[in-house]
Each structure stands twice: as C-alpha cells, then as structure tokens.
Amino acid sequence: MDDFAWATGLVINFHKSCFIPMHTEAFVASAIASVLGCPISSFPQPYLGLPLSPTKLPNSAFAPLLLSFDRRLSGRDFADPPPSPSFLERIVAACLPLYRSITRVTVVDGRSTSFWLDKWLPGEPLATRFPALFSHSTRPHASVASVVSLGLDLQSRLTGTAEDELRVVKIFAYLLDIDRLSTRVNLFHKGCASSSACAACGAPETGRHLFFDCPRAVELWAALEVPIPIGGFSIWDLQGPSQTSTGTWQFGLATVLWSIWKSRNDLVFNGVAHSTASTLRRAGDDLSLWRWRLRSPDREPLDRLRSRFLTRAVAYNNTLPPPPPVLYFPHVYMDWLLGRFRV
C-alpha cells in the first residue's frame, strides 16, 4: 500500500480509515489493525452516503438516509448547506426543483414547508409568481413557520431582476416621450397593423391619445386631479400633486404610465379590460415593489404617493378594492396573509 501511494501520489490517511475484518480471528484482526494504524469497524459501513454491507440490510439501516432525504426535500437543511455536499446530496439538490414542481405541500405547523419554493398556496410557488420580490430575499429557503415568526427578511438592493425591470421602464418612458412606442398608429404606418384604431374607443391610437386623450386615460388623470396640457408637451412636464417633490412625482408618474400601457396590452392581446381603479391599484402595487430601489429617506414620500393612488382608486370605484398582492409590501400585509393561511 505504501508502494501504491508512492507510485500514484495518493497518500492514504490511515487515521481517517477503518479496518473491517471478514472471517478473521479477533487476534489476527487486532494485529492487522495495529500494523495499519487504523481502528477496527464493522458492517454496515457508510460509504458515499450509502450503508455498505456484504449481506442484505434491514429497512432500519436506511433510516438515517431516509431522514436526510426527508430533510432535504422539505427544504429545512438548505438554508445552510454543507461546504462539500456528498454525491447523494448533489443528486437530491439537482432533482429537488422537479420534485417540487410535481408535488403540493399541505401546511401543518409550517416548519417543513418552504415559503418560497413549495406549492403550499393555490397556483405556482411564490418564487415563481413573484420573481422580483424573491430576488430580494436573504433567506430563499426559509420555512413558512420562520417567515411567520421572523418575517421575510428582504434586502433593499437593486437586484439583477430589478435592474432589468428598471431598464425596461426607462426605455419605455423614453420611447413614450418621443412618440416611438408601438401604438397602433405607428404600427399601421409601418404596415404592421391592419388598423390604427384604439381598442378602447376606436379613435386613432397615437401616444398622446392612448395615455392622455382616450376616455379611459381622461378618467384616470381626473381621478388623480392631474391637469393635462393642451398641445404638445413632455411627459416630465406634467404637474404632480402639491407637496410632492419632482423626483417622487416622476417616479410615480412612470408607474402610472407603465400601468396604462400594461392595461392597454391586456385589452389588445388578451381582451381583458381594466377599470381606472384597477389601473391605479396596479400602479400602487408597482410602487410597493419599486420603493426598494430608493434610499430609505426617499421611501416615505413615495409611500404617501402610493396611498394617494389607492385612495383615488377607492374613491373612483366607490368600493373597497380586493386585498393587494401580499408579497409586494410584506411588513404591512403580513397580518392579511396570516389571516388567510393560519398555520
């Protein structure tokens, strides 16, 4: 064995090895172990995570392995994975997303249910439904029970997902300001649309019409009490509510325009019409998520602007809106979540 180690460069650590005798007298096994300098052991012996034995093992011998699988599949141990996972652990980790995609979890005490990755609520896992918010989580493998007791632990940083969204909105606002969005009038002139008519009212769908002159847009700006100038103007010249800073208003303005555009696309491509109230609520939901892109001192005025959006939505609709998305503003809506899904 020394010659083998010298020839191959594979040094044998006898202190971490064990000697398992088979059909050998005890005194002979003891003498061999003394020469090797390693302890005597017996079967079953764990090897690469599996119990190794020359004979068939009882079911009880696999209990530690099954327990390890159970912990891995439940997500309880993934918060602090070992620095060097075993071969079996790597297999379980690789197959875990597939396992979670075809299974659904029933919450009992919440300790073995992954808040983000398991399907414990109707629909897809929360990480899939809210990828931008999930990208802010500091504990992606947290259980339902730990979120209930400790909260979501979101970090206020500009993630890759948030950067992509911010980039899209910036490009959208720039194209809107120079009237280069893919409105029906622009598409019709390029031969890419069969009609230039607005899907909501039938008038030619220019950028000015879609965002400011269409009856739906007129209702929205009237609900916000924002006057629309006559003639050409830059979107950044729109006057916001009193006691609202320019930076805060431009941030909120972008969310309103973005919400109008998304509502228009829902109508054009999906046949889904959105009311003024739902468009304002959508803008408020975006502000709840996008507020994390600002410094802490700048979030409070943005929260006040969001409250204005939601208040105007309620006043316009004259009814209470449905519960807002739970995960956009978790420290406010956690009570609502716990009321619906008590564990």
ABEGO torsion letter per residue (X at the ends): XAAAAAAAGBBBBAAABBBBBBGBBAAAAAAAAAAAGBBBBBOBBBBGGBBBBABBBBAAAAAAAAAAAAAAAAGAAAABBBABBBAAAAAAAAAAAAAAAABBBBBBAGAABBAAABBABBEBBAAAABAAAAAABABAABBAAAAAAAEAGBBBBBBAAAAAAAAAAAAAAAAAAAGABBBAAAAAAAGABABABBAAAGBBBBAAAAAAABAAAAAAAAAAGBBBBBEBBBAAABBBBBGBBAAAAAAAAAAAAAAAAAAAAAAAAAGBBBBAAAAAAAAAAAAAAAAAABBAAAAAAAAAAAAAAAAAAAAAAGBBBBBBBAAABAAAAAAAAAAABBX
